[in-house]
């Protein structure tokens, strides 16, 4: 049996828009493959519009791919029967980006959490369901739970709401969790504590985590051996451990992401600077060849004609670039 909890193979997701009488399609995710090992944390980074959220939702069966397959513990989730899919759905949970829009505003915290246990028949009665909710609230930092149980979402801060979202995802002790930019809408002072909470909890229950972000610095909380995939305009451009990416980024796009990390020393800033020209093009108007060819300072003729294939440069390092 595979050592991966989730394998997304050759995923293509096309969306369509109308312009007058024409229906124009574009690939939000273009032939991307990733594998999330059991019990591990996998980072997925890229700027807005890179396709990382779409890919994460495909692995949760929230979006059906145009092409490709997603294997959960070796079984294609889109070929499962109703009974298998229900088991998968219990084992695949989502922590959304927006803590203000993702929680039912008409339910109290106790109902948000206990309803999950009762629906999936994990508790025999209301007391057991409440005990489960209190236990998970303690673990995600909603202390003391009695202070929050009877509150509605509008009575909570952004950080508290996100902790409720984390508790909701972890109530079922799932095998796989997708955290989609879970701290983007929070103050900088809260980000570290929320990321640490997620890390501690997924490790405690033995889950696998796909952590989607555009801030590579957040991935440092998960350790240098964390696998990280970099996406740009729907393509996977580089994949390596976090240590390899930070010490030797091979793709110019990854280099630009890392050089954008704030550093206090002005001299260090100058030595690390890599500026990409222009702005990210629309997915409807991707450049030919390499998707970065119109912005890359190192672009050659071949970059504008042929799309680079993902190649292995070390046991854990892969890059799609004609320079390598």
N, C-alpha and C positions, 0 to 999 in steps of 0.2 A: 504494500500500500504506500501511496505517495506520502512524503513528509510535509506536504503543504495542506493547510486548511482550505485555502482558496487558490485556484489557478484560473486566471483569465487568459485565454488563448486567442490571439489574432483578432482582437475586438475592433469592430468598425461600427460606429454609431453615426448615422446620417440624419440630419434635420432638414426641413424644407421650409422655404418662405415664398410668398407670392410677390411678384413685381408685375403689376398690371395683369395680363393674362398668362404670364409665364410662372412656372413653379420651379424655383431654383434650389438645388440641394447642395449641402456642404457637409464635410466629415468633421464632426466635433471631436471624435476619437478615430484615429486612422491607423488601423493594423497594429494595435498595442497589445503586448503580452506582459503580464506580471504574475508572480507567485508569492503568496504570503505564507511563510513557514509556520507550522504549528507552534503556539506558545511564544511567538515573537512579535516585535513591533516593526512595521514597514512604513517608511515615510514616502509621501508622494508630494513633490513640490513643483511649483510653476506659477506664473502670474495669472491674473484673471483672464479667462477665455482660453486657457491652455487645454482644457478638457478633463482636468483631474477630478472634478466633482461628478461629471458625467460618468467617468470610468468607475468611480466609487459606487455610484448608484446602480450601475450595471451589475457589479458583484453582489449587490443586495437584491437583485431582481426587481428593482424599482423602475428600471428602464430596460427594455428588451433590445439587445444589439441587432444591428442590421446584418452583421456577419460575426462569426466567432462563437465561442462557447465558454461558459464559466463552470468550473468543476468545484463542488464543495465536498471535501473528503472523497474525491474521486468520482463523484456523480454529477452529471450535467444538470444544473438546477432548472433549466428550461425543458428538460425531458422527464422531470419527476412527476409521479402521480400525486394525487391530492394528499395522501397520508405522508409520503416522503417530504413533500413541499412544506407541510405544516411543521414537521420536525426541523427542516432547514430554517423556516421562518423564526422559530423559537431561538435557534442558534445563531442567527445573523441579525444584529441590532445596529441602530444608527444614532449617533449624537450629532444633531444638526448645528448649523452655524448660528442661527438666530434664536437666542433664548427668549425673545419677546413674542415671536410668531409661532413657535413650535410647541407651545403648551396650551392646552384648553383653558381659556380664561375663566370658564364657569365652573371649574372643578377645584376643590381644595387639594392641597398636597397629599393628604392621606388617601383621597380617592384616586388621584393620578397614579399612585404607586400600588395601592391594594387591589385596584381593579385588574391590574396585570396578573397578579398572583391568583386571583379568583377565576379569571377568564381561562387561564391555562391550567387550572386545577392543581396548582402547586400548594395550595392551602386548603385544609379541610373545613375551616370556618373563618369568620371575620377576625377573631383574635389571632389566629396563626398568620393571616395575611398582614395584620397590623404589626405583629412581631417581626415579620420579614422586612416590612417597610422601615421600621425603626432601626433595625440592624444595618440596612444599607445606607440609611441617612447618617448614622454615626460614622460609617466608613468613608463617606464622601464629604464629610465636614459640615453637615447640617446639624450642629450641636447647640443646645440639646434639642432632640427631635420634637419634643412637646411644644417648643416655641414655634415650630413651622407647620405642624400637622394640620391645623385648622385655618391656615392662611390660604388666600387665593393668589394667583400669580402676580396680580397688580400690586400686592402688598410686599413683594420680594424685590431685592436689588437684582441687577443683571448677573452678578456673580452667583447669587443664591439660586436664581432661575436656572443657570447653566448647571449648577450642582444637582438640581432636581432632574434635569435632562440626563445627566450622567447616571444618577440613581435609577431612573426609569429604564435606561439601556442595560444596566447591570442587574436588575431584579431577577432576570431569567438565567443569570450566569451563562451567557452565550459563549459559543466557541469562537465567534468572529464578530468584531465591532469595527464600524467605520466612523471615525471622528472627523467630520467635515469642517475644517477651520473653526474648531470649537471655541477659540478665544479671540477671534478677530474683532468682535463687537464689544470686548471688555477692555477696561482700563489696563494700562501696562502693569500697574501694581498687582493686578489680580492674575495676570497670565501665568506666571510661574507657579502659583499655588494650584490653579486649575489643571495645568499640564501635569504637575506632580501627582495630583489626585488621580487623574486618568492612568498614569503610569503605574502607580502603586496598586490600583484596583485591578487592572487587567492582569498584572503579574500575580496578584493574590488568588484570583479565580482561574488562572491558567488560560486566559483568552488570547487570541491573536488580534492585533490592532492594525488597521490601515489608517494612518494619521495624515490627513490632507492639510497642507498649509502652503502659504506663499512666503513664510518666514523661516528660512533655513536655521536661524539661531534657535528656534523652539525645539528643533530635533536634537540639540545637544543635551537636553534633559534626559534623553533615552539612551545615551551612551555612544561611544565611537564605533561600535560594531553594528549599529543599526543600519539595515539596508535601506537605501534611498533611491527612488527613481525620479528623474527630472523630465517634465513634459513641456513642450512648446508647440503651440498651434496644432494640438491634437496628436503630436508625435512623441514617442519616447526617444530622447536624445542622449541620455546617459543614465547609467545605473551603477552604483557602487556602495561600499560602506560609507558612513558619514565621515570617518577618518580619511578615507581615500579622497572623497570629494573635497574636503577642506584643505588637505595637504597637496593634492595634485589633481585639480579639476582639468579634464581634458577637452571638454566641449566649450567653445567660446560663450555660449549662453550660460552655462554653469559658472564660468569664470566671471561673467557680468553679474550674476546673482550674488556671488560671494563678495565681489568688490563693492557691492552696494551695502554690505553690512557696516553699520556705523562703528568707527574706531576713534578713540580719543586723541591719538597722536596724528597731527596734521601731516608729518613726513610719511608715516605709514600709509596714510590715505593716498598719497600721490603714487607710491610704489605699487599699490594694489589696483589702481584705477584701470578699468576696461569699460569704455563707453560704446554702446551699440548705437549706430546712427538711426535716426528716424523713430517711428513708433511701430508697435505691433500691427501688422496688416489685418484686415478683416478676414475671417475664415472663408468668406466668399471669394476672396481675391488673393489666395496664397501664391507666393512666388514659385516659379518652376525650380526643380532640383531640390536643394536643401531649403527647408522652410525658413532658415535664418539668413539665407544668401543675400537678401536685400539690405540687411542691417549689419552683417558681420564685417569687421575691419580686415579679416584675413581671407575673404572670399576670393576664390579662383574661378576660372572659366568653367571647370568641371562642376563646381558647386551650383552654378546657375543652370546646368543642364541635367545632371544626374542626382537623384536622391540617394544620399549615403545610407548604407545598411548598417544595422547594429552589429558591431564586431566585438569580440572578447579580447581584452588586452591583459587581463590577469584573471585568476580564478573567480573574483567577485566584481570585476570592473568591466563594464561594457560601454561603448560609445558609438554614436552614429555621426561620424565626421570624416571628410576627405583628407583632413590634415593628419589623421592618425593611421 
